[in-house]
Amino acid sequence: MSSNRILIRGRRSTTAPRFVKWSEIPANTTLEGTFTGIRVGDYGPLATLKMEREVIEFPCPVALEDRLSCLRQGAEVTITYLGKQENKRTGRTFHAFKVFADAADQLDGAPGDDDPPF
């Protein structure tokens, strides 16, 4: 066996996105950056946001995925995490969000403010 063997560390670098759990984020926290897309993770959809100083990746609950999927990749977005809220009708809790982006970044066919919700 040759003595020219070296340890291969892989290609993953320190620039990999930092994973963010919504349960660790205080309510009314605002995240701003470039939306780079949604991918399928082991436990559901994950979105990536390129912020000023770092890239983060976070789970996409249905309400957040619905809003982000209406935007083009590369859109500048502001996501405000409102915390966990309770559905008054069913009593179930859910993560609530507000998502803001430029109207020009909305994909064709996505519902707008003028469209009915059904």
N, C-alpha and C positions, 0 to 999 in steps of 0.2 A: 504494500500500500504506500502511496506517495505521501511525503510530508508537506505537500503544497496545499493541504486542505485549509479552507477558511470557513468561518462562521458566516452563513448567509442570513441576514436579518429581515429580508423582505422589502417590499416597495412602500409599505405604509409609512408615511412620514408624520411629523408633528403637525402638519397642516390639515390632518383629518378633522372633520367636524366634531365639535364638542356636543355630546348628547345632553339634551335638556328635558327634564321631567316636569310636567305641569304642576305636579304635587309639590315641587320644591320652589315654585315661583310664587311670589306674593301677588295677591289680587291687585289689579290696576297697574300692573307692570306693562310698559310699552316696549316693543321690539321693533326696530326700524332697520331696513336693509333691502338687498336685492333678492327676490324670490327666485331660486334656481331650480325648483321643481319638486315633484312628489315621486317617491319610489315605494315599492312594496317591501316592507320589512318582515321580519319573522313573525311579528305579532300585530301587523296592520300597517297602514300607510305612514310614511315618514316624510316630512317636508324639510327642505334645507333653505336657510336664510344666510346670505353673506352680509355680515354687518361690518361696520367701520373697522373694528379691530380683530374680529374673529368670524369664523363660520360655525353656525350651530345647526343641529338637526334635532327635530322634535316630533313626537307622535301627532297624528292628525285625527282627532275625534271627528265624527261625521260632520258636525256643524262647521268646523274649520276646513276640512277637506272640501266641502261643498263650496265654500267661499274662495279658497285658493285655486280650485280647479277651474274657476271662471277667469283666471288671469294668465297672461302669457308668461313664459319663463323669461326672466330678466326684468320683470316689473319691479319698480320701487314700491315697497309696501310698508305699512305701519300696522302692526298687530297689537291690539290691547287685550291682555288676558284679564278678564273680569272676575276670575275665581270660580269656585264651584257654586252653582245655583240649584235650586230645587224647582222642578216642574210642579206648578200649583195643581194641575189636574191629576197627575199620576203619583206625585211624591218622590219621584226618582231624582237623583242629583246628576248634574252634568257640568262639564267645563264650558264656560261661556266666553265668547270672543267678539271683538269688533275688528273688522279688517278694512283698511282704507288704501286706495290706490288711485292713480290717475285714470280717468275714464278711457283714455286711449289705450291702456293696457288690458282692458276687458276684452275677452275673446268674442268673436262673432257668435251670435246665438245665445250668449249668456244673459240671464234675466237682469234687467235694470230696475231702477227705482220706479219707472212708469209701468212695468209689467206686473200683472196680478201674480200672487204667490202660488197659484194653482193652475 
